């Protein structure tokens, strides 16, 4: 359109040939105005002499009139009289320095003289056909007029050039409309504006009306006006609606051949039918168009145009031989047009050779492709498509790729918008890492050739997709997203850009956004196909098939039909998998139907074979695979396909042997080598996992290290060894391997997730969470396995909301997916939502794939993950009965501080759903302090009231012994425990006891808070109560009441803790007391393995009592109660599990400093205290007062516990403990058994959980 417009305008605008430019203010003298109009009229009739006469008359009337001076100057420029023109310019500059006419003539003089070569360059650029050159012309024009558009006549020229580019058309229209108003008597801006209006269907009728009006004017050349009008008519659609426009023109010029031809075409039904057919064909109605063209050739075979158009249809359909025959027939019928038809014959032959070359390239028969393209070039040596095809062949050859670029560029020089050349060169640039440059190249081609924008849009889309892939590989998803969103606005019809953008939305977790975007595609088959592929990637086969169903049958191609069958087979496979547990026969029938649907398509039959494996029918699937291998030579692709079946079936022995055959015999492509390597790795990793489960990590590492000698840069193997190292406690070495794996393969997400576990456990939790969030944002939404790994990692870190968010999205994307349902259950189990977890595990079990035995030979199939998970929750219902024998001894003064405490605890527990248990305690207790040594008054006097009343008044027994039965009952859940009971009934003193306890955690912070009333079991006096051998009075039976709080924080391998205790202590006939204890410290995990832990730590304690109640005379409680006690302890603890045996050992050394105040013999009775002073005092005492003391010393302690699972329901255990310090030296020994109501399958717990007496609850 722009080239045509310039052709019409160049004769009367470009060189500024007219006499009057800017109408500006009209001349004051009417005579001058009339003479100016007359000069303009004579100029249109090419009578410059008469125009000059009119202007000279006007000059005599008004010698300084700027319009007259301007017209004379322009007249001289038109005649190349530059000196005279300059003189008129000087007069204007002198008389009217600031007048618009002066500026117009100055610009015209400059363009005609000093800048004529620059203007010539603009004209040269403008005469070229491509848009790029026109844009350069506009750029140069703007440089010629740096102050903006000139006025008057040059303004018309300026805007007409601006109008030659798509970007400048709005500016040109506004400028020309302004000039029409400023130059009301001048027809030239009207002619330029009419030409502009022709370019848009919306303004075309207006432009034609303006041309009609211009024909009627005397001051416009009739020839130019008719040419303008004819130009407008050429833009009309050639159909009956345009006939009135043609007839109106012919009324003015009846013999115009061009318009007569247009009228004939608009009136000829066959011409209109052919035109309509091709319009429908281009709009996508290929069937309707073909029917029309075929009918025309059949009903009117006498017209060569009908025969030739049918040939063009066959050419487009790829039916080349038929096209050649039809063109030959048309040439015989149309002698005048024979050359054109012969050219079409050559076109058909060239197209056929190019198609055959393309087919050979697809089949990797490069030499054959080269030969075919040579034949095409022999027929037409400079054919752009043939040359581009030859360049494509070079680009596909590694050793000839460099030769492709100059060939592509040679094609583009001759045909700037050649699709093959543009695509080929852009692809070369993208492969060279120049995707941005490739994008700019394609965009420039489209700008220069807007008519080819639609056909080149998919090339631009392909380049943009390459650049997006590069950004994603660089871990820049936001940049990729911005690029695709912006590009989609530029190329809204590019189906594959929409596809990539939807996939990126899904990758970021916005699956529904991706679905909505793909649903926005039009009715084009490519849109539907791309949508189906996207939905297929979401494993939503049903929706993908629905998308494909929108493609009309006549527009389906082979790839569409194959995808539809593939989706149907997959869908049937899933349906069969879900149905198998309920109706095996119906499931098998469904897969047999799917197998029949595959027909003879080998790829689809392999798909069907895999479906048999997924329902556990390994033999059927493998048998189908063996049939597909056939009897002839087996290709590498077939070997790999069968190997994948063996891998799915986990037939590792057979698979290993099969892979060796591939290694020995097959010549593999690079992609096939990667597939083979993956299969080897799959076998290896299953073996490694088996060894890990068997706790044979050293052997697993040996396997990995041997494999890495062959594949040192395999990120998966490095990660697997890192995980083994982490399990063995070598987190630094593990972290190094993870970092190495990430460096080798940045998008290997398993290594990055494994690294976050190391960070989390080492205390760098913020770093771990940032990396997990980054992965959550960048891992593709269709990467189910990695996103499940992220959910597992979040769950292990108690980030349940994040885990649920990931799993909710996966559940929507992969409805009914077994692994997703399993992880949903695991997360709810970890969050202690056991009923929800059981429901989810039940759903997973309903859709799970039956697990085949790992190898043939009668092995029992392993239990499913869902079953195991449900069993694990069932194990929370841990009801049992336990009893044992527990002995506590401490040396001391017989009958006083010595103690031998035998407990026979019995504990019974019943499950309350999955959340807790009811329990009951019944303990038979015997406390023996021994016989009071009455023969040793110095010792015996310090018991009861003996010192106050003397030994002669002894009435009671000298043997201090108590027996009784304690009982208690309560409820315990994961975080709460409540109990109520009694100290042993039968003791001299008994009382109610009980408590409430809460435990919990938030992240790495954990705590326990307990408020209770418990016995002080240090001695017979404090625990059971003692009976005075003189009076028979009882005292003691001390109970402590109050809160106890413990808070800990896990900071990587270090646990920090603090503990606070306050107790109010009281008993029968003893002085009340208060206890405060504060303890803090840290524990360092030295070794953390699945079956072993070792730690060491330090603990600081400050402990104090209000009263010193450590003695055994009446009124004392008989328990150690210093007024100030400080200690530093260094404990070391180890625990582990070996088979069904578990253990714990612990040792500590302690430094302690203690201070005790003086205490009366009888702190609750002044009378007894006075009496004691009248008696002979024990040796070492000068009055009845226990002397206070201060001292510091070292002590030590040691303990051990073991447990053994003798049968699935019976456990046997024992424990031992000793402590040695100047202040407290008890020893413990005990044995127990535990009988579970139901068999227990979980590993034996470690450390052992011994049965505790109720007093130690």
C-alpha positions, 0 to 999 in steps of 0.5 A, a space after each residue: 500500500 505504501 509503495 503504491 501511494 508513493 508512486 501516485 504522489 511522487 509526480 506532483 509532490 516530491 520535488 516541490 513543484 507547485 507554486 503556492 504552499 501555505 494558504 496562511 492568512 489570505 491576501 488582503 487584496 482580492 485581486 492578489 488572491 485571484 491572481 494566486 489562484 490563477 497561477 495555481 490553475 496554470 501550473 496544474 495545466 503545465 503552463 509555467 509561463 502563464 503562471 509566472 505572468 499571473 504572479 508578476 501581476 500580483 507582485 506589482 499590486 503588492 510587492 512584499 506579499 509573502 505568498 507571492 514571493 513564495 510562489 515565485 521562489 517555488 516556480 524558480 526551484 521547479 525550473 532549477 533556477 536556484 540562483 533566482 530562487 535564492 534571490 526571492 528567498 533573500 527578499 522574503 527573509 528581509 521583508 518577512 523574517 519570521 513569516 511561515 512563507 519564509 520558512 517554507 521557501 528556505 526548507 524547499 531551497 535547502 532540500 533542492 540544493 545543499 540537502 538534495 543528495 540526502 533527500 535522494 537517499 530518502 527516495 532511494 530507500 523509499 523505493 525499496 520493497 521491504 519495511 526495514 528500508 522504509 523505516 530507515 527512510 523515515 529516520 533520515 527524513 526526521 534528521 532532515 527536519 530536526 525541528 519537526 514537520 515542515 509546513 505547507 507543500 513540504 509538509 505534504 511530502 513529509 507526512 506522505 513519507 511518514 505514512 509509508 511505515 506502519 508506525 507512522 500512519 497515525 501521525 501522518 493522518 493527523 498531520 495531513 488532516 491539519 494541513 487540509 484545514 491550513 490550506 483550504 483552497 489547495 487540493 494537494 493535501 486532500 489528494 494525500 489524505 485520500 491516498 492515506 484513507 485507502 489504506 484502512 477498510 474503515 476509511 476506504 469509502 471516505 477516501 474514494 469519495 474524496 477522490 471523486 470530488 477531486 475529479 470535479 475540480 478544475 485546479 486538479 489534473 484530471 489524469 492525476 485525479 482519475 489515477 487517485 480514484 482508480 487506486 482507491 478502487 483497487 483496494 475494494 474487495 472484488 465482489 458484487 458489493 463493489 460493482 456500483 463503485 466501478 460503474 461510477 468510475 466508468 461513467 467518467 472514464 468508460 474505457 479504463 481497462 483496469 477498472 473494466 477488468 475489476 468489474 468483470 471479475 466482480 460480475 463473473 460467478 466463477 471468478 467469485 466462486 474461486 476467490 471465495 473458495 481461496 478465502 475460505 481455504 485461508 480461513 481454515 475451511 479447507 474441506 469447503 474450499 476444496 469442494 468448491 474448486 473441485 465442483 468448478 473443475 468438474 462442471 466447467 472443465 472448459 475454463 483453464 482457470 478452473 483446471 489450474 486452480 484445482 491444480 493449485 489446490 492439489 499443490 497445497 494438499 501435497 498431491 504433487 503429481 496430480 497438480 502437475 497433470 492439472 497444470 499441464 492440462 491448463 497450459 494446453 487449453 490456455 496458449 496465452 497463459 501457457 508460460 504461467 502454467 509451466 511455471 506452476 509445473 516447475 513449482 510443483 516439481 520443486 515442492 515435491 523434491 523439497 517435501 521428499 528432502 524433508 521426509 528424508 531428513 526426518 528419517 535421518 537419511 541426510 545423503 538422500 535429502 541432499 540429493 533431493 534438494 539438488 534435484 529441486 535446485 536443478 529445476 530452479 537454481 535460485 529457488 529460495 525454499 530449495 536453497 533454505 532446505 539445503 541450508 537446513 541440511 547443512 545446519 543438521 550436520 555437525 561438520 557442516 553447520 557453519 556453511 548453513 548461515 551464509 546460505 540462509 542469508 543469501 536466501 533472505 537477500 533475495 526473499 527477506 521474509 522466506 519462512 524457512 530461511 528466517 526460521 533456520 537462521 534464528 534456530 542457528 543463532 539460538 543454538 549458538 546461545 544468541 537467543 536474544 539476538 535471534 529474537 530481535 532478528 525475527 522481530 525486525 523481519 516481521 516489522 519490515 514485512 508486516 504482511 508475513 507477520 502471521 506466518 512468521 509469528 511461530 518462528 518468533 515464538 520458537 525463538 522466544 521459547 528457546 530464550 525462555 528455556 535458557 532463562 529457566 536453566 539459569 534459574 531465572 523463572 521470573 525473567 522467563 515469565 516476564 518474557 513469555 507474558 510480554 511476547 504473548 501480547 506481541 503474538 497473541 495467536 502463537 499457540 506454543 508461546 501460550 503453551 510454554 507460558 501455561 507450563 511456567 504458570 503450572 511450574 510456579 504452582 498456578 495450575 488453574 492459571 495455566 488451564 485458563 490460559 490454554 482455554 483462551 486459544 481460538 478454534 485453530 487445531 494447533 490451539 487444541 493440540 497444544 492445549 491437549 499436550 498441556 493437559 496431558 502433562 498434568 496427567 489429565 487425560 480426560 480433559 486432554 481428550 476433550 480438547 482434541 475432540 474440538 478439532 474437526 475430523 477433516 483437520 486432524 492429522 496423524 500426530 493428532 490421531 496418535 496423541 488421541 489414542 495415546 491419551 485413551 490408552 493411558 486413561 484406560 490404564 488409570 481406570 483399570 488400575 483404580 478398578 483392579 482391586 474391586 473387579 480384576 476381570 473388568 480391569 483386565 478387559 479394559 486394558 485388552 480394549 486399550 491394547 486393541 486400540 494401539 493396533 499396529 502402532 509400536 509406540 502405543 503398544 509399548 504404552 499398553 504393555 506399561 499399563 499392564 505392569 501398572 496394575 501388577 500384571 507383570 507377566 502380561 505386560 512383559 509378554 506383550 513387550 517380547 512380542 513387540 521385539 519380534 523375530 528379526 533384528 532388535 533395534 536399540 530403541 526396542 531393547 531400551 523399551 523392553 528394558 523400561 518394562 523390566 525396570 517398571 516390574 523391578 525384575 533386576 536380575 533379568 534387567 541387568 542381563 538385558 542391559 549388558 546385551 545393549 551395552 555389548 551390541 547396540 550403537 546408541 544415539 546420545 539420547 539413547 545412551 542417557 536412557 541406558 545410563 538411567 536404567 543402570 542407575 535405577 537398578 543400582 539405586 534399588 540395590 542401594 536402598 535395599 542395603 540401606 534398609 538392611 542397615 548395610 550402609 558400608 556395602 551400599 557406599 561401596 556400590 556407589 563408589 564403584 559406579 562413580 568410577 564410571 560416572 564420576 559426574 553423575 549428580 544422582 550418585 553423588 547425592 545418594 552417597 551424600 545421603 549415606 554419609 549424612 546417615 552415618 553422621 558425616 554431615 560435612 562430607 555429605 554437604 560437600 557431595 551435595 554441593 558438587 552434585 548441584 554444581 554438575 546439575 543445577 536443576 537436580 532438585 533432590 541434591 538441593 533438597 538433601 542439602 536443606 536437611 543438612 542446613 536444618 539439622 546444623 541450625 541454619 534453618 532460615 537458609 534451609 527454608 529460603 532454599 525450600 521456598 525457592 525450590 517451591 517457586 521454581 520446580 515445575 508443577 508437573 514435576 510431581 516427584 520433586 514436589 512430593 520430596 519438598 512436601 516430605 521435607 516441609 513435613 519433617 521440619 513441621 512446616 505443615 501448612 507449606 506441605 499441605 499447600 504443595 499437596 493440595 496443588 498436587 491433588 488437583 493436578 493428579 487426582 487419585 495419585 497414590 503417592 500424593 495421597 500417601 504423602 498427604 497421609 504422612 503429613 497429617 500423621 506427623 501433624 497428629 491428625 490421625 483420623 484424617 491420615 487413616 482416611 487418606 491412607 485408605 484412599 491411597 490403598 484403594 488406588 495403589 498399584 499391586 506390588 509384584 514380587 521383585 523377582 520371579 520364583 514364588 517370593 511373597 509380594 511386599 506389603 504396600 506403603 499404604 498398608 504399612 502406614 495404616 499399620 503404623 497408625 494402628 500401632 499407636 493403639 498400644 495396649 499392653 500389660 506390664 509388670 516387673 521387680 524393682 529394687 532400690 537400695 541405699 547404705 546408711 544407718 540401720 533402721 534410720 537412713 538405710 533403705 531397701 525398697 522393693 516395688 512390684 509395679 503392674 501397669 495396664 494400658 488400653 487405647 482410646 482411638 488413635 489419640 491416647 490411652 487409659 491406664 492404671 497402676 497398681 504397685 506392691 511396695 515394701 520399704 525396709 530400713 533395717 533394725 534399729 541398733 539399740 545397742 548403739 545409743 549414739 546412733 539409735 538416739 538420732 531416730 524418733 523420740 529416743 533422744 527425748 525419752 531415752 532408750 529405757 522407754 522403748 515400747 515399739 519394734 526396733 525393726 522399721 519395715 512398711 508394706 503397702 499397695 499404691 494405685 493410680 489411674 489416668 489418661 495419656 495422649 501425645 501432649 497431655 497426661 493426667 493421673 490420680 492415685 494414692 501412695 501405698 495403702 498399708 504404709 503408716 502414712 498414705 495420701 492422694 497423689 496425682 498430676 497433670 503434665 503437658 508436653 509440646 513443641 514449636 519448631 525447634 523449641 520443646 517443653 514439658 510442664 508438670 504440676 503434681 503431688 508425688 511422694 518423696 521416696 528418699 527414705 522410709 521416713 519420707 516415703 512410708 512414714 516412720 513409727 516412733 519406737 518409744 511412743 508409737 507416734 508416726 511422722 514423715 510421709 512427705 509429699 511434694 506439691 508444685 510445678 516443674 517446667 522444662 524447656 529445650 531448644 534444638 540448635 543443629 546438633 546442640 540441644 540447649 535446655 533449662 529446668 525450673 522446679 518449685 515444690 511445697 513439701 509437707 507431711 505428717 508431724 514434720 516441718 513444712 518446707 519449700 524447694 526451688 531448683 534451677 538447672 540449665 545446660 547443653 547437650 551435643 549430639 556426637 553421633 546420630 544414626 538410624 540405630 545409634 545415638 551418642 551425646 555428651 553435655 554439661 549441666 549446671 544446677 542450683 538447688 535450695 530448701 528453706 529448711 534442713 530436713 535431712 534427719 530422722 528424729 521426730 519432726 524431720 522428713 528424712 530427705 536431703 534438703 540443703 540450703 544451698 547446692 551448686 553442681 556442674 555435671 558432665 554426662 555422656 550417653 549412648 543408646 542404640 538398637 541391634 535387631 530386636 535388642 535395644 540398650 542405653 548406657 549413661 555415665 557422668 562425673 559431677 562436682 558439687 558444693 553444698 551448704 546445710 544450716 543447723 537444725 534442731 533435733 525436734 523442729 516441730 516440738 519445743 517440749 521434745 527439744 527441751 527434753 532432749 537437752 536433759 538427756 545424755 547426748 549422743 557422742 559428738 553432740 554438746 546440745 540437741 542441734 544438728 550442726 550445719 556444714 559446707 563442703 565440695 566434692 566430686 561424684 559419679 554415676 552410671 546406669 544401663 538399660 536393655 530391652 529385648 523383643 522375645 516375641 511379637 507381643 512379649 518384651 523383656 527388659 532390665 535396668 541398673 543404676 548407681 550413684 556415688 556422692 557424699 550426699 546421696 548414694 542410692 543404687 537401682 536394679 530392676 527387671 520387667 516384662 511387657 505383653 502387648 495385646 496385639 503383635 507389634 511389628 515396629 522396631 524395638 524402641 531405643 532407648 528402652 522404656 522401662 517400667 517405672 514404679 508409680 512413685 517415680 511417675 
